[in-house]
């Protein structure tokens, strides 16, 4: 499974539309640089918010929230050789953690779960349905893992970052990356096996 497989094609344009207020300006300006970053990284932000547990019904708003914060702090951005992803991922973790805490306090989905149901059931072609069901299982399994360990797992297994890159992105020691990755993999396998057993 590639990383592009993890972004529903029908939803990515909606995210782009929700942040389309960034104006088109001269190529040399900071505003142009920010817009270019947005256009290049919106799918990265969307799919990692999803993998870190943000509900589908909230993804557009939370993606916009990430870029609102990024726009406000854009003057602080310094490319250290990994592009803007490491910087954006720090914001993604914060937004995802806040959303998770809010859901614990208010556990009922605002749309009654309809958005997730649509994600799984549309379109009706067999391959697409199977893919959505697999992604739904992955989401549920990832949801059982603490967000700190989940972030390491997502960056390594989905974004294909190396352990040293993850250490720099999250500002943690390299040995901590390996430790969290090992535990997260075990937790993911256990959660997937539990789902498999429950479906029999």
N, C-alpha and C positions, 0 to 999 in steps of 0.2 A: 504493500500500500504506500503510495507516494503522499507527500504533504498536500498536494493539490487535491487529492481525493477527499480530504477532510473538510473542505469548504463547499457546502451546497451551492451549486452554481446559481440557483434561483434566489439566493439570499445575498450573495456578495454585492450585486448591483444596488440593492437596497441600502446596504451599509455605505457604499460610495455616495449614494444620493443624500444620505443623512448628514454627510460631512462636506457636501459639495459647496458650502458657503465660503470656502477658502478662495479668495479672488485670484484670477489670472493676472500676473504682473510681470515686470521685466525679469529676464532670466538671471540677472546678476543679483537680484534682491533677496533678502532673507525670506520674504513671503513666498517667493518662487521656490526657494530651497525647501521650505516647509511643505509646500504643496507636492513637490516631487517626492519628498519622504512619505507623505500620506499615501500618494498613489502607489508607491512601491511597497509599502508595508501594511496596508489596510487588511489584506488577507491574512498576513502573519498575526496581526493583533486579533482579528476575528477568531481564527481557529484556536489560538492559545487561550483566549478568554473562554471559549467553549470547552477546551480540554481541561481547564482549571476549574470547571464547574459552574460557569455562568449559564443560567437558564436560557434556552433558545429565544424565549419571548423577550428577554432583556438584552440580547446581544447587540442589536443596533444601537441602543442607547448607551450601553457600556463601552462599545467601540468608539462612539463619538466622545464619550467622557475621557477615554484615554487620550484622544487627540486634542481635546480641549486643554488638558493638563500639559501635554507635550508642547502645544502652541505657546502656552503661558511660560513654559520653562525653556523654550527653544534656544534662547541665548546661552543657556548653560551647557548645551549639548557639545560634547567634544568626541570626535571620532578617534577611537584608539585602535583602529585596524579591523574592527568587526562591523563597521557600519552602524546604523541607528538601532539595530535589533536589540542589542544588549541593554541599551538605555530604555527603549520602549518596553522591554520585558519587565523591567523593574516597576514601571507604572502598571502594566498588566497585572502583575502579582498583587499589587496594592488594591486595584479595583476588584479583582476576583475575590480577594480575601474579605473586602468590605461587603461584597454581594453575598458571600457565603454566610457571614455573620448576620446579615439582614434576614436571610432566609431561615436561619435558625430561630430568630425572634418572630418571624412571620412566615411560617412554613407553607401556607397555602399559595399555590401558583396564582398570579393575578388573572390568568386566562383559563384557569381550571385545567391546565395541562393540554389545551387544544393545540398549541403550537407544536409541542413535541409529538402529538399524535399525527399532525399533518406532516411533520418531517419524516415519520416512519412510513406513512401510508401513501404519500404522493412522490413521484408518479407511480402508476400501478404496474409498470413493467417489472417482470420477475427479478431481473438483475438489480434494478434500482431499489426495489423493496428489500432484497436480501442485503444489499450494501447498507441501507439505512438501519436495518435491524442489527447488523454487525456493529455499526457505529453506536447505536443505542446501547448495546451490551457493553461496548468499550467505555462509553460515558458513565454507565452505572458502576462499572468496576473501578474506573478512575475516581469516581465520587467517594469511594470508601477509603481512599488514601489521603493522608494529611497533605494540605496544599503545598507545604514546604518540600516534602519528598516528591510530590506529584510534579512540581515545577522541574526538578532535576530529570525525572523520567521523561517528561514531555520534550524537554530540550534535547535530550540524548536520542530517544527513540523516534520522535516525530520530526523534530527540526534538524536532527542529525549533527548536532554540535559535539565536538570532542569534550572530554572531561576538563582539560585545561581551559577551553573556551567557556564552559559552564561555570567553572570556578571564578573566572574573571567577570562574567555576566552577573553572577549572584554575589560577588565579593565574599566568597567563602573559600576555606582551604581546599586544596585538591583532594586530600584524603576524606574530607567531609562529603565531597561530590561522590566519590566511590562508595562510601558508606550508605548515603541516602539512596543512591541508585540501586545498590544491592537489596536494601530493605524494600524499596518501592517495587522492584521487579517481583520479589517474593509475594508482596501483598497483592499485586495485580494478578499473578498466577492463581493465588488462593481465591480471589474474588471471582475470577472467570470460571474456575473449577466449581465454585459454589453455585454460580448461575447455571452451569451445565448440569450439575446434579439436580437442581431444583426443577429443571425443564423436563426431566425424564419421568 
